[in-house]
Amino acid sequence: MYLTHITKDGERWDQLSQHYYGNPFQYERIISANPHVPLDAILSGGMTLSIPVMDQPDGLEELPPWLR
């Protein structure tokens, strides 16, 4: 399952990873899902990226929303 993200000028892979996964070091998942995108440090605006949805760890749905 994937989410769609339209880039803005100046975004970086690690920023996207932080935004979607809460961890800037998970950027390789996003890069792997988008082989059509040049591997530049800074992304151009207007590109469509696929963001892989990560499985939630077991028991996470039992936590209150502010702890998920």
N, C-alpha and C positions, 0 to 999 in steps of 0.2 A: 504494500500500500504506500502511496506517495501523496505528499502535499505539493502544491504548485507555488512557486515563489517567483515574482518578477523583480529583477534586480534594480537597484537605484545606483546611480553613479557613485563610485568610491567604496562600495561594499566590499568586504573581504570574506574569504571562506571561513575564517575563524569566527568572525562576527555572526555569520549565519548559523554556525554550529552552536555558538553560545545562545543565540536567540531561540533556536528550535530544540536544542538538547540540554541547555544549561551547562554546557561544557565546551570550551573553545577547541579542545583537542580531538573532538569527534568529527572534524571537517573532512576526513578521508572518506567517510560514508557518502557525503554529499558530492565530493569530487567523483567518486566511482559511479554514482548514479547519473552523472552528466558528462559522458565522454565527448560530447559534441561541443563543450565549452572549453576555450583555451585556458590552459593552466597558468593564468596570470595572478600576481599577488593582489591586484586591484581589479574588481569586476566593472565592466561597462554597464550602464543603465539599459533597461529594456530587455534583458535576456530572460528567457523562461527556464527556470531550474526545477528539477524534481527533487523533493526532499523526502528521503526514506523515513517512514514512520517506524520508530523503534518500539519493540514490544515492551510493555510495562512489566516490571518485576512482579512475581507473585505476591499477593497481599497488598499491593499498592492501592487497589480500589477500596480497601477497608480503611485507609487513612483519611483523615479530614482533608479537604481540598488544599489548605494552606501548607500541608506537609507532603504533598505529592510532588 
